[in-house]
Amino acid sequence: MPRVVPYLVLFDRPADESQRHCRAMPRETFYGIDAMTTIMTLNAGSSSVKFAAYRSDAPALPGLSLLQRGQLSGVPDKPRLTAIDAAGQGLVDRGFLPTEVPDIAAAEHAVSQWMATHLGAMPDAIGHRIVHGGDAFHEPVRLDAGVLARLEALEPLAPLHQPYNLAPVRSLLQRHPDLPQVACFDTAFHHGHQPEIDLYALPQALIRAGVRRYGFHGLSYEYIASRLADLDPGLLRQRLVVAHLGNGASLCAMQHGHSMDTTMGFTALEGLVMGTRPGTLDPGIVLYLMQQRGLDVGAVSRLLYHDCGLKGLSGASGDMRDLLAMDSDDARQAIRVFVHRVVQGVAAMAASMGGIDGLVFTAGIGEHAGPVRSAIVRGLALFGAKIDDSANAVNAMDIAGPGSRMALRIIPTDEEHMIARHTVAVIESTGPHHAPAQRES
């Protein structure tokens, strides 16, 4: 029996097309109210809040049109709000004093105030990227105080992400308790893997306590699957590896639009080399750092999250653009290590599917770093992968060379768009004031 992944309902095509969540809904039928037209998405991190606004009744596929996007970055030292419209024209570029935006909750408030002024009113609903949904949350859910408390309990599983994701939720619940908010989880797309994919070789007591592989970047992978459903549905049915390569990096083995395996695990530290994170690491290194080098838990955490990866290897920067521009042996070595781990990871993902038919690059490095893509594809020659150097140089969508036995694609990701689509679907299904409890898995 095939696995059922509820997240995929947004781009599956049911027999009754009127039930397809991602299509535009006439205002008078959109869960019975007229006011629901503007969706705001929030992606809050430790020092920034990324946001976007969409109109839900536009004719553009898939029923959402971008109004604006931006971020308030540099919190708390040098807060700056920037935004552009759908055509890329600047809307705002404004600095704040550190005392005006001292934390992420204040950043959300500043963003909401600016957006309400610019759009003429607060948005009609807000969708949030929440990194960790744990075992209980494996599809988007309407947020209320009870759900928030359950998500706060997951903060130890993602201490450098979850608290910041939830700060705007808490702030908005206090200021606008009737404003619909929806949580969209980065872990949810990977729900339903076979046990052998997600289990660590640990005692059962730890496994029952939730120590297992969850996977992340799910909103990005789901968006790529939805784009392939429109661009190349035949390829979507095949054995794909999607490479989300950015400051955070991971791979997803995907078939028929479902996640079959992924490189990230219990936390966002596992897997590929990243901008400042080491990826998969011998756990004995952590013991060595604490027992022999005298590092405490806080120091180990700072090292693993902020000082390793490309930054640690190069001794200079965690930004691939900087490394590609440097005339430095350490920078070149860092890139080689990054590429090698990606090639290893693609081979592992192929093993989980019994083969590989295509590779899709996405996110900052995946979409823009041609030399890195080229090196990765060369490393996959054993699978028959061949790259078209001319197409690769201009970031074309199809970069497979003549005779390549693997499809090679570049597809830009858009997690905010995925969040907005989920928000529309959840509000449509629950109504403007009803917030049912999430079913336990």
LOSE-138782 format. One record per residue (C-alpha): residue in three letters; x, y, z. Coordinates in steps of 0.05 Angstrom, whole numbers, plus 5000, padded with zeros to 4 digits. Layout:
<sites>
ALAXYZ ...
</sites>
This chain:
<sites>
MET500050005000 PRO503050684981 ARG504651165037 VAL499851755045 VAL503052425059 PRO497852945076 TYR502353525056 LEU501953314983 VAL494553464978 LEU496354164956 PHE498853944889 ASP495553274880 ARG489953304829 PRO483652984857 ALA477952754814 ASP473753334838 GLU477853924816 SER473854394860 GLN477454074920 ARG484354244896 HIS486954694951 CYS491855094910 ARG487055354858 ALA484256054864 MET477756084903 PRO472356604887 ARG471757094945 GLU464556914959 THR466256174966 PHE472756255005 TYR470355945070 GLY464456415071 ILE467657085084 ASP469757655040 ALA475357965080 MET480457405070 THR484757655013 THR491757805040 ILE496557275068 MET502857465104 THR508456955115 LEU513757005169 ASN520356625172 ALA523756845237 GLY530956675254 SER535756885309 SER537357565278 SER532257675224 VAL524957615203 LYS523757465130 PHE516757625106 ALA512357635044 ALA505257835027 TYR500657494977 ARG493757614950 SER489656984952 ASP484357134899 ALA489157274841 PRO488556864777 ALA495956694775 LEU497755974787 PRO496955704840 GLY491756214862 LEU496656684897 SER500257304872 LEU506157604907 LEU505158324931 GLN511758434966 ARG517358085003 GLY523058315048 GLN526458235114 LEU528258585178 SER535458375189 GLY541158545236 VAL537258445301 PRO539158705352 ASP545559065333 LYS543859395267 PRO536459285251 ARG534559455180 LEU527959365144 THR528159255069 ALA522659045021 ILE521258994947 ASP514858914906 ALA513358344858 ALA517158704802 GLY523358784846 GLN522459524859 GLY524659774927 LEU519159954976 VAL523060105040 ASP530160125065 ARG530060375136 GLY534660285196 PHE532560245268 LEU535960375334 PRO537759745373 THR533059985428 GLU527360015377 VAL528259285355 PRO531758925412 ASP529258225395 ILE525457805345 ALA518557945375 ALA519858685367 ALA522258555295 GLU515658215279 HIS511858805309 ALA515859295266 VAL514558875204 SER507158815218 GLN506459565230 TRP510059725165 MET505959215126 ALA499359465156 THR501160175137 HIS503459985067 LEU497559525052 GLY492459955088 ALA490659415140 MET493458815176 PRO493658185134 ASP487757715139 ALA491957115161 ILE499256965176 GLY503156335160 HIS509456165198 ARG515355725182 ILE516455285243 VAL522654855239 HIS520654275283 GLY513853935288 GLY516353325326 ASP512352685324 ALA505553015333 PHE505353545279 HIS506053275209 GLU501553745170 PRO500054495175 VAL495954685236 ARG491955285261 LEU495655615318 ASP492755765387 ALA495455795457 GLY495055035465 VAL498754885401 LEU503955415418 ALA505255085485 ARG506354405451 LEU511154715401 GLU514955065457 ALA516154375487 LEU519954195424 GLU524954765432 PRO530354285459 LEU530253925392 ALA531854565354 PRO534555065405 LEU537455545353 HIS531155555310 GLN524755385346 PRO524755945399 TYR525656475345 ASN520356155300 LEU515356185358 ALA516956885383 PRO512657235329 VAL506956735341 ARG506856905415 SER507157655402 LEU501557635351 LEU497057205395 GLN497757725450 ARG496358335405 HIS491558025355 PRO488357405387 ASP483057355332 LEU487957385274 PRO488556695242 GLN495556415245 VAL498055765214 ALA504255365230 CYS507855035171 PHE513154525191 ASP519954395159 THR519753685186 ALA512853495160 PHE514653325089 HIS519152765113 HIS513752445157 GLY512251715139 HIS519251455123 GLN520450715134 PRO523150585204 GLU529950375180 ILE530751065148 ASP529251465211 LEU531751045269 TYR538551135302 ALA541750515334 LEU540050755404 PRO536450445464 GLN528950395456 ALA527850865514 LEU531151425476 ILE527451265412 ARG520851285449 ALA522951965477 GLY523252225405 VAL530752155390 ARG530451975316 ARG531552275248 TYR526452805228 GLY529453165168 PHE528753905151 HIS527954385091 GLY521254035079 LEU517654665056 SER523054765003 TYR522554044979 GLU515054074978 TYR515254694935 ILE520154364886 ALA515453764881 SER509554224867 ARG513554584812 LEU515553924780 ALA508253714781 ASP507154284732 LEU513754304695 ASP515453564686 PRO510553084719 GLY514052494688 LEU520452674723 LEU516752764789 ARG514552034786 GLN521751794778 ARG527451714828 LEU529852414843 VAL534852734890 VAL533453454906 ALA539453844931 HIS537654434975 LEU544554764977 GLY544955415015 ASN547855655081 GLY543955065108 ALA544454465061 SER541153785054 LEU538853275004 CYS532152934995 ALA530852274960 MET524052364927 GLN519551914886 HIS512352064863 GLY513052724901 HIS514252364968 SER520452415012 MET523851735015 ASP530051945054 THR533952575072 THR540852755098 MET538853175159 GLY536752805221 PHE535052945294 THR537653655286 ALA539754115229 LEU547053935244 GLU547053265209 GLY548653125137 LEU552253565087 VAL557654085101 MET554154755110 GLY556055485116 THR557855455190 ARG555554745210 PRO559954135201 GLY554753635177 THR555452905198 LEU560852845251 ASP563852275291 PRO560252345359 GLY566952185392 ILE569352875370 VAL564253195417 LEU566652755474 TYR573852955458 LEU572153685458 MET568853645526 GLN573453145560 GLN580253345531 ARG579454065509 GLY575054285567 LEU569354575526 ASP562654615561 VAL555954485528 GLY555055215508 ALA561855255476 VAL560854605438 SER554054865413 ARG557055525390 LEU562655155354 LEU558154665318 TYR552855175297 HIS557155785283 ASP564555635271 CYS564954995230 GLY562954815159 LEU565655235102 LYS567455785152 GLY571655315194 LEU574954965135 SER576755605099 GLY578556015160 ALA575256595126 SER567856545107 GLY561856095107 ASP559156425043 MET560456014980 ARG560656654939 ASP566656904979 LEU570256244974 LEU569356204898 ALA572356904892 MET578356754937 ASP585356564913 SER586456124974 ASP588455394982 ASP584055345044 ALA578055625007 ARG579055134949 GLN579754564999 ALA573254775034 ILE569654754967 ARG572454064951 VAL570153785018 PHE563254085007 VAL562753774938 HIS565253094961 ARG560053065016 VAL554553244968 VAL556752704919 GLN557052194976 GLY550152414998 VAL547052364929 ALA549751654924 ALA546751484992 MET539951774972 ALA540251364907 ALA541450734948 SER535150874988 MET531150884923 GLY534750324886 GLY537550814835 ILE537151524811 ASP533951844749 GLY534852584763 LEU538153114806 VAL534953794820 PHE539054374848 THR535754914889 ALA537155454942 GLY542755964940 ILE548755534921 GLY544555044881 GLU541255594840 HIS547256054828 ALA553955704838 GLY555455404770 PRO562555164787 VAL559854784848 ARG554354454807 SER559354264754 ALA564053944805 ILE558253554837 VAL555853284769 ARG562953074751 GLY563152684816 LEU556752324795 ALA559652054730 LEU558751344755 PHE551251464748 GLY552051704677 ALA551152444694 LYS553752944643 ILE552953694648 ASP551954204592 ASP557254724610 SER553955284570 ALA547155174601 ASN550355114670 ALA554055764661 VAL547556154653 ASN543655774707 ALA538855474656 MET533255034682 ASP535754414642 ILE543254324649 ALA543853594627 GLY548953494572 PRO548153054511 GLY548152314530 SER546852444604 ARG543251854636 MET540752314691 ALA536152904685 LEU539453524714 ARG535154124733 ILE535654794768 ILE529055004800 PRO528855614846 THR525455474913 ASP520255904946 GLU518655695017 GLU514456315030 HIS509856134973 MET508955445001 ILE507355735070 ALA502156195038 ARG498855625002 HIS498455215065 THR495555805103 VAL490055895051 ALA488455155053 VAL488155115130 ILE483955735137 GLU479355495082 SER478354825117 THR477755085189 GLY474055735179 PRO476256425204 HIS475056285279 HIS475455535288 ALA482055235311 PRO481454485321 ALA486654105360 GLN492053745320 ARG490953005318 GLU496352605352 SER500352145308 
</sites>
